[in-house]
Amino acid sequence: MTTRAGFTGLLTGLIITFILYPLTRWLGGSSFSAWIAVTAAVGLALAGGILAVRWSGAHQPWHCAALGGLAGGLAGVVVFGLFGAAAASVSLVPSAAGICLNRQAALIGHIVTRTMQAFLLLFLGGSGLGALGGWFARPRQTGQSDTFDKTAPQMAMNATITAVPDSVVAAALTAAVFSRLADSVGRQTEEVDCATMILEWPLAVSLLLALLSQFVLTLVIPHEAREAEHRSGMDEVKMAAFVGIGAAPVLALLLFLGDGAVFSSPLVLTALLASLLMSLLCLRTLLMIVLPRRKSFPVPPEGRQKTEANLFGTIAVSRGPRLVVLCIGCGLMMVLPLYVSVISVLINLASLTGGSAFAFIPDIKGKIFLEQALASTGLSTAASAVLSLIYLFYLNLGRGFRKWNSRRSS
């Protein structure tokens, strides 16, 4: 279900981008074009939520809303990477040339703020509209439970296992990068408000992504524990529980290493408290559900079968195409937190100094759009490709070990 909703979100985001970008370039910056763009985006986000529910076959109302929200939120992220991040700052970029330090500091603050606000608008707006579409698309008959295809890629758990550590690392890097940038601007211009904006907005977005991914993982762990049918599957759930348990202390440690001064912010302290509560919930789930259920499954017999279970789990019976789909989802989750909170902002800021990799393009707005699109798609594609190669190698290794085991046993 989650895989189909995610694919729907990607497709919806691509369609919205291919409609909005030519439309806004053709009509210019008029209010008429803005209203047309907003109307088209809202309609497509609602349609994406409806399609996600119809395609996934969900029945429970809350599940329909969640799948629609996933599709809409992912569509918003795609639009941000291909179109929204660049569009947030193109109107500010031409004014950067030949201005005084104080005005340039204000411009830096505005570009950082606008980029992060564009992400929040697209992500939260897309999630809300998608959830609304999913809610309206729910089947009207009541009492029918959802059935989960356990042969399909288990995207929810694996993607969140990937997203939690990567969003934690992204939050620490955000604190490290933008605290130094804010300090530099503050020392040169004594513009305290601009320096504050430069740090607070990216940090708030990165912490939001970290908390959201941890929240989803906290919900997924007990569900997957109840759905598991063998000990190897429970081992994967146990690993997910340990990831959730370690999220809060690792986040606190990495934030301290990135910039210990951020602990004076109420925003950071609140986020750490929320993360700690979710880590404690994961610990409770591990002790109350995961470990007892794991003990209820038979232990693999001693010898080569136990070695195979410990080394490879159930990957030997997996299918290559489904593993690739799983790796694509995990690759997106690996890249997006860092791209959203750090890379997208730095690309927009680089346009202030002419540090573009496409300086030969005379249209500065075109350069920003091209850089943002290449950065978001290129990093995601590279991460997905590397993960696919690793898992396909591991798949063939597991299959080879299983064949060798069967020959030795016969």
Steps between C-alpha positions, in 0.01 A plus 500: 500500500770745599698426183204579276419816692864609471505436126177699468664788688804499273282496189277777636803716582639457149167592340462809721855612414452450125184709519619775734842572355394573139186676624681743727776562245242568229265720702773671699461613860144634474240426764294329230775244438539449874131420544505259206809329640354468848170365366677239286728391786213469749292295259786267414597449865142404585491268198828343610357419843190347342705293255731378777203361696331347196820333380610372841159352583487643853173490694564639848430877506817590690703282268348667195583844637856392584564357153352809337716721723807297405428543130428872536804566719731314265354690206578824685859389555539417130362840400737666746804322357414558135332839514414646840846548653619704203173689463522609864807715439516596132329833562767589758811392313541787250504753784817351650749674277682803628320550830639583841578238761196575712262462209679187386461352849129575483487338156670186631248482782210543259627230262545251785158584640319486167659168405393338826155659488454367147580149621262523794223634278544226239560215743239582763250628244548192283467270801182670615338503157604141433359389836177683420479326163572164662230558760241582235605195296453256788252220436163572655446147633616459860656216690724373222861465609800568280697208361874542455690334220798356684674405176514866396796720603464593867555865421359656816743339741810496281454858378454632853798301625699687236332836555553521877882485510536710186268772628687500833831545318343769279383691809852495645655615172238775475594625845870489415476671159247773570621589847839583349338693216283691747802579719693625198216727386444624854867592552529681168174695508372490859160408353373278782156439349646382170745271676215352702293430186795334330526236774148457634308420184723219364542359851123499557439321169771240562366428850148471360617238252689312771201495733257407223711206384544381859125534562419285197756240608347496849161419345637247252693283749203354694304452176784309335557298819140379491517424127830305513473128423849370576805566713702666225221751448495572872875559488439779250235649727741476793759692300239767425425525872867556580514775237204671666650459846831649396354795309470740796846451656671502161314817399606672822862389460528605135335836564748560780789415269357714220443805717440469872357852513175381340405341834411848621212505251155399635429350158791258529419406859135434409604288204742298713230442762256377234769277351579358846134415561483314169823316578349389831188382317720295267673351802163408649391343169823301486455361852123448491435387141808435288710280728208288632374437145849419382532232767175344382650411159706182464876538504675379182675167557868506583739483210488648153131593514557712807806657335291583192226655715751710695693619194228547240160479665239457227677690225578177311130459418452866404443620145750728332253754351323542834832554674584771246167673571580483871847646438351788300278594793786471747726700269251785495477497879879497524545817295192715556561618860847630416392648168203684647665658803855558371569447130199683357575808710870500413421482127276804528760684706774417248307702243583811704872464435485366146628165618274312261620185330313624191653846470499466122119525501408869469162465672572496873149375577545212260825408673335473839217283371747273323729468801216421740348241268835332433596499867173347622463241224870423468560435869184290531586297191856441616391388847233268356747352252764431767245340733363288213845371410575414864171319556510314168849380586377394844199327338720293270736424788207373707368290214843351443535416869155337501585283197830401658312412821249284314776310317687433822183380672399261222 
